[in-house]
Amino acid sequence: MKMNREVALVVFSGGQDSTTCLFWAKKNFKRVVALSFLYGQKHSNEVELARKIALDADVEFHLMDVSFIGTLGQNSLTDTTIKMDQDKPEGGVPNTFVPGRNLFFLSIAAVFAREKGINHIVTGVSQTDFSGYPDCRDAFIKSLNVTLNLAMDEQFVLHTPLMWIDKTETWALADELGVLDLIRNETLTCYNGIQGDGCGECPACKLRREGLQNYLSQK
Ligand code: ZN
């Protein structure tokens, strides 16, 4: 199959990171397609926000239901009976970690992209992320990129514009792309499902706010 190098598929949740990636992709590719996943997350309104952001940005939007992922492994993002870790536990990952999530998402995204003749795939994972989720690390992404190419005999390129930057620099990138206010007001990063500046208390809100305050104070 002939691959189109002018189109990118963005794995898109409607949060700060993947929305920044969506606009990064719009700057770097002629056409952008967004793929969101329903994976049993408690706050499924995030996919409706994602849909709105994509449509407003003139980006083709697709939603795929992969809810089985949330039921495979115990985690506090999909199981309402588990109290969410506020900090990273000693020597482990917080229970907000959904095991295999990025492995599933990116593998499914690659099959989906292949069907559409797209070989550029963009994901907002960051190794600088405080949580240390193993499937956000650069080594995992590079390894998976090789695996996907071997699995389908294709030339996928996984792009990770946020891999080596922290939240402060992610806000700087949003500003550079001209979407700081859009990302601040319309995205949802909060683990309690509150849009924009969020609940202010959960780990995701704290990280996001600290980054924003840092960026605005040094601007
Ligand atoms: Zn929050």
Boltz pocket constraint, residues with backbone or C-beta under 6 A from the ligand:
constraints:
  - pocket:
      binder: B
      contacts: [[A, 189], [A, 190], [A, 191], [A, 192], [A, 193], [A, 194], [A, 197], [A, 198], [A, 199], [A, 200], [A, 201], [A, 202], [A, 203], [A, 204], [A, 205]]
      max_distance: 6.0
